[in-house]
Amino acid sequence: MFTCNLVLDKESIMKTIFSTVLLVLLSSILSFGDEANKLSIINDQQDHSSWHYVQFGEAPSYIEFAKSRSILLDFPSVQPETKSIGVIVNQDTILLDHAQPLQIEMGSAATLKVSIFDRTNPDNKNLLLSGLTSMKIKVIEKKPLITNDAIVFGILFLCLALIFYTSHSENKALKKFYKYVPALLMCYLVPSILVSMGLISADISKTYSIAKNYLLPTALILMTLSIDMKGIVRLGSKSLIMFFTATVGIVIGGPLAILIVSTFSPDTVGGAGTDAVWRGLATLAGSWIGGGANQVAMLEIYQFNPQKYGGMVLVDIVVANIWMAFLLLGVGKREKIDRWLKADSSAITERQKKVENYTLSITKNPNLRDLIIVLGVGFGLTGLSHLISQGITGYISSIPSMAQSVLNSSFFWLVVGATTFGLAISFTKLRSLEGYGASKMGSVFIYILVATIGMKMDLRQIVENPMLIIVGLIWMAIHVGLLVGVAKMIRAPFFFLAVGSKANIGGAASAPVVAAAFHPSLAPVGVLLAVLGYALGTYGAMACAWLMEMASKF
């Protein structure tokens, strides 16, 4: 029997506070300020033998910042008739009388985006014989000890295995540790620590690209094919109303939180380009409406600076855990809350037996054949999603007015295609594949993806914007306020409020926990609504991102 008491709820709150303090202190210790890049024309008398030599259009795989901060950028392939050129490095511009070598003094390890243009004829797109006008120079702090992706993948999977094993251990010390440090946080944090130790590097490894392009869409398919629309409808209209209210609360809460915080701390919700905070908050919307897969989808679609992604992960974990603690506290007072809401919870009791029977009807012991079929459907439809994505973006790129929009993102259509395929087959007999553990396989892929994202995180960036926690709390307050208001209006039981919220905020990982806190047989209700959240996560998060982009301009 699932039990919940006040002591555990207090521990959940302490766990959140401790995690926050731990991360902020750790990031403060490791933090250092980034310097701007400096551009200057080469002096012939300078000794540049130790500099990194780069020819425009022929960038090396990477440059080690630790060896030298200076890059000698040469332009030997520029057309001889070009008298003067302009060079743009990230957001800095320098004008050259001719195609002479340029010194780039790097302020920190980061990817440099370099582009050139003809000063006398800006429309000239043929400065180089190759027709190239831009390139990227990847600058890493130092070459990692391990560069073989087969070894990197093995290390990441071993880290996940150890985290999952230790987080469920009966060892008193480990149990005490995981009371205060969530296992999910460790899945992000451990790879990040390995990067900071110089063992591995996301700048060199291709594991993230593989996980993003192949495992993520497959996870979306496997986690949405089990959605039982009829089963969800049979739960009653109030459960769906509260679920969609929770979704709407997240969609409108994001832009409202930006507008509120901008009145007293505009820098907190500002930023430009890939550093724009609304882009990072879009990943939060993906997580809070859907789950990890939708969160990563938003990260790729809106291209938020991955070095600052750690701050968004922190907001996600801290704010969601605080709300989780309050929900578990409310479970023990559900009868009192239901009386205040004037709700009738008898329908929930009647559904308990039917839900138990439904769960038993789809649960099977899969053999090798079943597992192959599940993976075949997932990866097969992923391949088809890639094919469709290529076709659509090929057409959209030919339309000038749409070439720079998100609709011209192949990854966008990959995610939309995978989600749509998952929804489509949920109306067929293939939805029975959930009985063979389809969503569990999808979860494995998601956690692999989580580990590869951890390689891209820089927790030192957290201290740059601690006010993001305030943004998250205001956002959550709007979400909760809307839920309470609608529940009071339609007299919905607290169960529907709690599970509807966590099906969005927590997804399949925590919605069943909250549902089971009411009664163990109701855990599948949380799963069903959470799966619906996975299906809507991409679409809802994109709507929220659009509204937040608008709000950030006020």
VMD Tcl script that draws the C-alpha trace (Angstrom):
set ca {
  {0.00 0.00 0.00}
  {1.30 3.43 -0.89}
  {1.53 5.64 2.17}
  {2.26 9.31 2.57}
  {2.75 11.19 5.81}
  {3.70 14.66 6.92}
  {7.28 13.68 7.70}
  {7.93 12.57 4.16}
  {6.40 15.77 2.83}
  {8.72 17.85 4.99}
  {11.64 15.77 3.72}
  {10.55 16.48 0.15}
  {10.62 20.18 0.87}
  {14.03 19.92 2.57}
  {15.25 17.87 -0.38}
  {14.38 20.71 -2.75}
  {15.97 23.39 -0.58}
  {19.15 21.33 -0.10}
  {19.42 20.61 -3.84}
  {19.11 24.30 -4.63}
  {21.75 25.37 -2.10}
  {24.10 22.56 -3.18}
  {23.95 23.47 -6.86}
  {24.30 27.21 -6.29}
  {27.29 26.72 -3.98}
  {28.92 24.27 -6.38}
  {28.39 26.53 -9.34}
  {29.65 29.54 -7.39}
  {32.89 27.74 -6.60}
  {33.43 26.67 -10.18}
  {32.21 29.90 -11.78}
  {34.45 32.17 -13.73}
  {33.71 35.17 -15.92}
  {33.72 34.93 -19.66}
  {35.68 37.54 -21.57}
  {34.72 38.94 -24.93}
  {36.59 37.95 -28.07}
  {38.99 40.57 -29.46}
  {39.70 41.12 -33.16}
  {42.83 42.82 -34.48}
  {44.88 43.03 -37.67}
  {48.09 41.00 -37.64}
  {51.32 42.88 -37.01}
  {54.13 41.35 -39.04}
  {56.50 41.76 -36.12}
  {54.33 39.64 -33.86}
  {55.44 36.14 -33.00}
  {52.45 33.98 -33.86}
  {54.20 30.63 -34.10}
  {52.19 29.29 -31.15}
  {48.86 30.50 -32.47}
  {46.17 28.31 -33.98}
  {46.33 28.72 -37.76}
  {42.96 28.52 -39.55}
  {42.20 29.11 -43.21}
  {38.73 30.50 -43.83}
  {36.48 27.73 -45.08}
  {38.74 24.95 -43.74}
  {38.10 24.83 -40.01}
  {39.68 22.01 -38.00}
  {37.51 19.67 -35.96}
  {38.27 21.71 -32.85}
  {40.80 24.08 -31.30}
  {42.15 23.73 -27.77}
  {41.70 26.94 -25.81}
  {44.19 25.76 -23.16}
  {47.05 25.65 -25.69}
  {46.60 29.17 -27.02}
  {44.02 31.93 -26.86}
  {44.95 33.34 -30.26}
  {43.76 32.29 -33.70}
  {45.44 33.43 -36.89}
  {42.61 33.52 -39.42}
  {43.84 33.69 -43.01}
  {41.93 34.30 -46.24}
  {44.07 32.81 -49.04}
  {41.06 31.78 -51.14}
  {39.41 35.20 -51.37}
  {38.99 36.34 -54.96}
  {41.98 38.56 -55.91}
  {39.75 41.32 -57.31}
  {38.15 41.83 -53.89}
  {39.71 44.99 -52.50}
  {38.29 45.04 -48.97}
  {36.25 42.70 -46.80}
  {34.33 42.79 -43.54}
  {34.66 39.99 -41.03}
  {32.01 39.20 -38.41}
  {32.99 36.97 -35.47}
  {29.89 36.18 -33.42}
  {28.60 39.74 -32.82}
  {31.87 41.63 -33.41}
  {32.83 43.16 -36.77}
  {36.18 44.32 -38.16}
  {36.80 45.93 -41.56}
  {39.94 44.99 -43.55}
  {41.45 46.98 -46.41}
  {42.23 43.70 -48.13}
  {42.12 40.00 -47.34}
  {44.89 40.23 -44.77}
  {45.33 37.81 -41.84}
  {43.28 38.51 -38.74}
  {44.00 37.78 -35.08}
  {41.12 36.51 -32.94}
  {41.91 36.70 -29.23}
  {39.46 34.29 -27.62}
  {37.85 35.21 -24.32}
  {36.61 31.72 -23.55}
  {36.06 28.29 -25.04}
  {33.01 28.58 -27.28}
  {31.98 28.06 -30.89}
  {32.94 31.02 -33.06}
  {30.65 31.90 -35.95}
  {32.70 33.66 -38.61}
  {31.29 35.25 -41.75}
  {32.75 37.59 -44.38}
  {31.27 40.12 -46.80}
  {32.51 42.36 -49.60}
  {32.63 45.93 -48.27}
  {32.45 47.49 -51.72}
  {29.78 45.13 -53.01}
  {27.64 43.64 -50.20}
  {25.63 41.62 -52.74}
  {28.72 39.73 -53.83}
  {28.25 36.12 -52.63}
  {31.33 34.76 -54.40}
  {34.16 36.08 -52.27}
  {35.66 32.60 -52.19}
  {36.03 30.27 -55.15}
  {33.98 27.76 -53.14}
  {31.14 30.26 -52.69}
  {31.43 29.95 -48.90}
  {30.73 33.09 -46.83}
  {30.52 31.67 -43.32}
  {32.07 28.98 -41.14}
  {32.20 27.81 -37.52}
  {35.31 27.30 -35.42}
  {34.74 24.98 -32.48}
  {36.86 26.00 -29.51}
  {37.09 23.59 -26.59}
  {38.78 24.16 -23.25}
  {41.02 21.12 -23.57}
  {41.00 17.84 -25.45}
  {39.25 15.28 -23.21}
  {40.95 12.12 -22.05}
  {38.38 9.94 -23.85}
  {37.38 10.74 -27.45}
  {36.12 7.32 -28.59}
  {32.30 7.48 -28.65}
  {31.96 3.77 -28.01}
  {33.73 4.29 -24.68}
  {31.80 7.49 -23.96}
  {28.47 5.75 -24.54}
  {29.50 2.90 -22.25}
  {30.48 5.36 -19.51}
  {27.17 7.24 -19.78}
  {25.11 4.05 -19.63}
  {27.18 2.81 -16.68}
  {26.50 6.10 -14.89}
  {22.76 5.69 -15.45}
  {22.88 2.11 -14.19}
  {24.74 3.12 -11.04}
  {22.36 6.01 -10.36}
  {19.27 3.84 -10.77}
  {20.80 1.07 -8.67}
  {21.96 3.30 -5.82}
  {18.76 5.39 -5.77}
  {16.78 2.22 -4.97}
  {19.35 0.78 -2.58}
  {18.49 -0.04 1.03}
  {21.84 1.30 2.16}
  {21.15 3.95 4.83}
  {23.77 6.38 3.59}
  {22.50 6.17 -0.01}
  {18.88 6.48 1.07}
  {19.77 9.59 3.03}
  {21.69 11.03 0.08}
  {18.83 10.54 -2.38}
  {16.41 12.09 0.10}
  {18.09 15.40 -0.60}
  {19.55 14.95 -4.10}
  {17.00 13.72 -6.71}
  {18.09 10.86 -8.94}
  {17.06 12.83 -12.03}
  {19.41 15.62 -11.05}
  {22.23 13.09 -10.77}
  {21.52 11.86 -14.32}
  {22.30 15.38 -15.54}
  {24.97 16.22 -12.98}
  {27.26 13.18 -13.20}
  {28.00 13.54 -16.95}
  {28.53 17.27 -16.38}
  {31.07 16.50 -13.65}
  {32.86 14.07 -15.96}
  {33.11 16.86 -18.53}
  {34.50 19.32 -15.98}
  {37.10 16.70 -15.02}
  {38.26 16.53 -18.62}
  {37.28 12.90 -19.12}
  {34.68 13.42 -21.87}
  {33.38 16.32 -23.96}
  {30.15 17.02 -25.80}
  {32.11 19.22 -28.21}
  {33.84 16.16 -29.63}
  {31.41 13.33 -28.90}
  {28.60 12.57 -31.35}
  {26.51 10.72 -28.74}
  {24.10 13.62 -28.28}
  {23.46 13.90 -32.00}
  {22.71 10.18 -32.21}
  {20.40 10.27 -29.20}
  {18.61 13.37 -30.46}
  {18.02 12.19 -34.02}
  {17.30 8.51 -33.45}
  {16.43 7.77 -29.82}
  {14.28 10.84 -29.14}
  {11.76 10.38 -31.98}
  {11.60 6.66 -31.26}
  {10.88 7.43 -27.59}
  {8.09 9.80 -28.62}
  {6.48 7.07 -30.71}
  {6.79 4.38 -28.04}
  {5.46 6.67 -25.33}
  {2.41 7.87 -27.27}
  {1.31 4.67 -29.02}
  {-0.21 3.45 -25.74}
  {-2.60 6.34 -25.37}
  {-6.12 4.99 -24.86}
  {-8.45 7.86 -25.74}
  {-11.56 5.83 -24.88}
  {-10.07 4.88 -21.54}
  {-9.29 8.51 -20.76}
  {-12.78 9.63 -21.76}
  {-14.29 6.96 -19.49}
  {-12.51 8.55 -16.54}
  {-15.07 11.32 -16.75}
  {-15.14 14.82 -18.17}
  {-13.85 16.44 -14.98}
  {-10.54 14.59 -15.19}
  {-10.01 15.82 -18.73}
  {-11.13 19.34 -17.86}
  {-8.61 19.51 -15.04}
  {-5.88 18.03 -17.23}
  {-6.43 20.56 -20.01}
  {-6.77 23.35 -17.42}
  {-3.33 22.37 -16.14}
  {-1.99 22.53 -19.70}
  {-3.56 25.95 -20.31}
  {-2.13 27.14 -16.99}
  {1.36 26.29 -18.20}
  {0.84 27.78 -21.66}
  {-0.35 31.15 -20.33}
  {1.69 31.05 -17.13}
  {5.01 31.33 -18.95}
  {4.31 34.60 -20.78}
  {2.55 36.09 -17.74}
  {5.54 35.24 -15.55}
  {7.84 36.98 -18.06}
  {5.63 40.09 -18.04}
  {5.52 40.17 -14.22}
  {9.26 39.68 -13.69}
  {10.11 42.18 -16.44}
  {8.55 44.93 -14.28}
  {11.22 44.62 -11.58}
  {14.04 42.58 -13.19}
  {13.97 42.92 -16.99}
  {17.44 41.41 -17.41}
  {16.23 38.15 -15.89}
  {13.84 37.52 -18.78}
  {15.88 39.30 -21.47}
  {18.73 38.08 -23.62}
  {19.21 37.99 -27.37}
  {19.77 35.32 -29.98}
  {20.34 31.84 -28.57}
  {20.75 33.40 -25.09}
  {17.17 34.73 -25.09}
  {15.56 33.50 -21.87}
  {12.22 32.76 -23.56}
  {14.00 30.09 -25.60}
  {15.21 28.41 -22.43}
  {11.79 28.69 -20.82}
  {10.36 26.96 -23.90}
  {12.27 23.85 -22.81}
  {10.61 24.18 -19.41}
  {7.20 24.35 -21.09}
  {8.02 21.18 -23.00}
  {8.93 19.41 -19.78}
  {5.93 20.69 -17.80}
  {3.34 19.88 -20.44}
  {4.89 16.68 -21.78}
  {8.15 15.30 -20.46}
  {11.85 14.89 -21.08}
  {11.42 14.10 -24.76}
  {9.34 17.22 -25.36}
  {11.82 19.27 -23.34}
  {14.72 18.19 -25.51}
  {12.60 18.76 -28.61}
  {12.08 22.38 -27.55}
  {15.80 22.75 -26.83}
  {16.62 21.74 -30.39}
  {13.77 23.59 -32.09}
  {14.43 26.93 -30.38}
  {18.24 26.49 -30.12}
  {18.69 27.81 -26.57}
  {22.34 28.12 -25.55}
  {23.15 24.62 -24.19}
  {25.78 26.06 -21.84}
  {22.98 27.87 -19.98}
  {20.60 24.94 -20.10}
  {21.66 23.90 -16.59}
  {19.78 26.89 -15.19}
  {16.55 25.71 -16.79}
  {17.06 22.17 -15.50}
  {17.49 23.62 -12.01}
  {14.22 25.57 -12.28}
  {12.46 22.44 -13.52}
  {13.66 20.26 -10.64}
  {13.29 22.78 -7.81}
  {9.86 24.21 -8.70}
  {8.36 20.84 -9.67}
  {9.60 19.26 -6.44}
  {8.13 22.06 -4.33}
  {4.74 21.57 -5.96}
  {5.07 17.79 -5.61}
  {5.61 18.21 -1.85}
  {2.47 20.33 -1.52}
  {0.41 17.83 -3.51}
  {1.51 14.93 -1.33}
  {0.69 17.02 1.71}
  {-2.77 17.63 0.24}
  {-3.40 13.91 -0.24}
  {-3.58 13.48 3.52}
  {-6.15 16.28 3.67}
  {-8.11 15.31 0.55}
  {-11.43 14.86 2.30}
  {-11.22 18.34 3.79}
  {-10.15 19.79 0.44}
  {-12.98 17.98 -1.38}
  {-15.48 19.44 1.09}
  {-14.08 22.90 0.43}
  {-14.34 22.27 -3.32}
  {-17.87 20.82 -2.78}
  {-16.76 17.85 -4.89}
  {-18.21 14.35 -5.14}
  {-15.42 11.76 -5.26}
  {-17.63 8.66 -5.46}
  {-16.89 8.26 -9.18}
  {-13.21 7.78 -8.37}
  {-13.98 4.88 -6.06}
  {-16.17 3.26 -8.71}
  {-13.39 3.52 -11.25}
  {-10.76 1.82 -9.11}
  {-11.82 -1.73 -9.94}
  {-12.23 -1.02 -13.66}
  {-8.79 0.58 -13.84}
  {-7.23 -2.45 -12.16}
  {-8.87 -4.77 -14.71}
  {-7.69 -2.60 -17.62}
  {-4.11 -2.66 -16.38}
  {-4.13 -6.43 -16.01}
  {-5.60 -6.86 -19.50}
  {-2.63 -5.21 -21.27}
  {0.22 -6.48 -19.11}
  {2.17 -9.33 -20.70}
  {5.52 -11.05 -20.33}
  {7.32 -10.14 -23.58}
  {9.55 -12.61 -25.39}
  {12.28 -11.82 -27.94}
  {9.76 -11.66 -30.78}
  {7.64 -9.08 -28.93}
  {10.61 -6.88 -28.12}
  {11.82 -6.94 -31.73}
  {8.36 -5.94 -32.95}
  {8.19 -3.03 -30.50}
  {11.61 -1.73 -31.56}
  {10.80 -2.36 -35.22}
  {7.69 -0.19 -35.00}
  {9.52 2.55 -33.11}
  {12.63 2.79 -35.26}
  {10.72 2.07 -38.48}
  {8.38 5.01 -37.94}
  {11.36 7.12 -36.89}
  {12.96 6.43 -40.25}
  {9.71 7.36 -41.99}
  {9.59 10.57 -39.93}
  {13.08 11.45 -41.14}
  {12.01 10.85 -44.75}
  {8.95 13.06 -44.44}
  {10.95 15.73 -42.61}
  {13.47 15.91 -45.46}
  {10.71 16.26 -48.02}
  {8.88 19.02 -46.17}
  {11.97 21.10 -45.36}
  {13.20 20.69 -48.93}
  {9.97 22.29 -50.13}
  {9.82 25.03 -47.44}
  {13.45 26.08 -47.99}
  {12.51 26.96 -51.58}
  {10.03 29.56 -50.27}
  {12.01 32.73 -49.35}
  {9.45 34.04 -46.85}
  {9.57 30.79 -44.86}
  {13.24 29.88 -45.22}
  {14.20 31.43 -41.85}
  {11.18 30.21 -39.89}
  {11.00 27.27 -37.48}
  {8.97 25.48 -40.16}
  {12.19 25.08 -42.10}
  {13.71 23.03 -39.28}
  {14.05 19.37 -40.19}
  {14.15 18.50 -36.50}
  {10.84 20.29 -35.97}
  {9.12 18.10 -38.54}
  {10.91 15.03 -37.21}
  {9.40 15.62 -33.76}
  {5.96 16.49 -35.13}
  {6.02 13.44 -37.42}
  {7.05 11.05 -34.66}
  {4.40 12.40 -32.28}
  {1.72 12.22 -34.97}
  {2.65 8.64 -35.87}
  {2.46 7.68 -32.21}
  {-0.99 9.22 -31.90}
  {-2.19 7.63 -35.13}
  {-1.22 4.06 -34.21}
  {-2.79 4.49 -30.77}
  {-6.13 4.00 -32.56}
  {-5.01 0.66 -33.96}
  {-4.21 -2.73 -32.47}
  {-0.57 -1.64 -32.24}
  {-1.41 0.20 -29.03}
  {-1.33 -3.22 -27.36}
  {2.47 -3.06 -27.72}
  {2.41 -1.14 -24.45}
  {1.74 -4.47 -22.80}
  {5.20 -5.55 -23.96}
  {6.83 -2.53 -22.32}
  {6.90 0.01 -25.17}
  {6.85 3.02 -22.85}
  {9.57 1.48 -20.69}
  {11.83 1.17 -23.73}
  {11.00 4.76 -24.60}
  {11.98 5.79 -21.08}
  {15.36 4.06 -21.47}
  {16.01 6.09 -24.62}
  {14.99 9.29 -22.83}
  {17.43 8.70 -19.99}
  {20.23 8.05 -22.46}
  {19.33 11.38 -24.01}
  {19.29 13.00 -20.56}
  {22.84 11.77 -19.94}
  {24.08 13.18 -23.25}
  {22.44 16.52 -22.43}
  {24.29 16.44 -19.14}
  {27.50 16.48 -21.16}
  {26.41 19.81 -22.64}
  {25.47 21.45 -19.34}
  {27.59 24.07 -17.62}
  {26.31 24.37 -14.06}
  {28.52 27.41 -13.56}
  {26.00 29.35 -15.65}
  {23.36 28.94 -12.93}
  {24.72 31.79 -10.81}
  {24.44 34.15 -13.77}
  {20.65 34.21 -13.43}
  {19.37 32.96 -10.04}
  {16.19 34.99 -10.53}
  {15.03 32.26 -12.92}
  {13.79 30.40 -9.83}
  {11.45 33.34 -9.16}
  {10.18 33.14 -12.75}
  {9.47 29.43 -12.26}
  {7.65 29.99 -8.95}
  {5.44 32.72 -10.43}
  {4.76 30.49 -13.43}
  {3.76 27.62 -11.13}
  {1.59 29.92 -8.99}
  {-0.41 30.90 -12.08}
  {-0.77 27.22 -13.02}
  {-1.99 26.30 -9.52}
  {-4.29 29.31 -9.21}
  {-6.06 28.45 -12.46}
  {-6.43 24.82 -11.39}
  {-7.96 25.71 -8.03}
  {-10.33 28.20 -9.63}
  {-11.62 25.73 -12.23}
  {-11.84 22.88 -9.68}
  {-13.95 25.10 -7.42}
  {-16.14 26.09 -10.36}
  {-16.89 22.55 -11.64}
  {-16.62 20.90 -8.18}
  {-13.85 18.57 -9.29}
  {-12.30 16.28 -6.63}
  {-8.79 17.07 -5.46}
  {-7.68 13.81 -7.10}
  {-8.38 15.20 -10.57}
  {-6.63 18.47 -9.69}
  {-3.52 16.72 -8.36}
  {-3.20 14.08 -11.07}
  {-4.13 16.50 -13.87}
  {-1.36 18.82 -12.71}
  {1.32 16.15 -12.25}
  {0.42 14.47 -15.55}
  {1.64 17.76 -17.03}
  {4.36 18.88 -14.63}
  {5.78 15.50 -13.69}
  {4.72 13.25 -16.55}
  {4.71 9.48 -16.32}
  {7.43 9.53 -13.66}
  {5.43 11.28 -10.93}
  {1.75 11.32 -12.02}
  {1.32 7.62 -11.08}
  {2.97 8.32 -7.71}
  {0.48 11.08 -6.92}
  {-2.43 8.94 -8.19}
  {-1.28 5.98 -6.11}
  {-1.12 8.21 -3.04}
  {-4.92 8.27 -3.23}
  {-5.16 4.54 -3.94}
  {-2.66 2.12 -5.54}
  {-5.17 0.97 -8.16}
  {-5.44 4.54 -9.48}
  {-1.78 4.73 -10.54}
  {-2.68 3.80 -14.17}
  {-4.96 6.86 -14.28}
  {-1.88 9.01 -13.80}
  {-0.09 7.05 -16.52}
  {-2.92 7.52 -19.03}
  {-3.10 11.26 -18.46}
  {0.70 11.53 -18.52}
  {0.79 9.79 -21.90}
  {-1.74 12.34 -23.14}
  {0.69 14.97 -21.86}
  {3.47 13.47 -23.98}
  {1.20 13.76 -27.01}
  {0.32 17.39 -26.34}
  {3.70 18.47 -25.00}
  {5.21 19.45 -28.33}
  {2.21 21.43 -29.52}
  {1.47 23.11 -26.18}
  {5.10 24.06 -25.60}
  {5.34 25.62 -29.05}
  {2.23 27.73 -28.35}
  {3.72 28.78 -25.01}
  {7.07 29.59 -26.64}
  {5.34 31.83 -29.19}
  {3.50 33.71 -26.43}
  {6.69 34.05 -24.37}
  {8.55 35.44 -27.35}
  {5.81 38.05 -27.72}
  {5.85 38.83 -23.99}
  {9.63 39.28 -23.97}
  {9.31 42.11 -26.50}
  {7.17 44.30 -24.23}
}
mol new
graphics top color blue
foreach p $ca { graphics top sphere $p radius 0.5 }
foreach p [lrange $ca 0 end-1] q [lrange $ca 1 end] { graphics top cylinder $p $q radius 0.2 }
display resetview
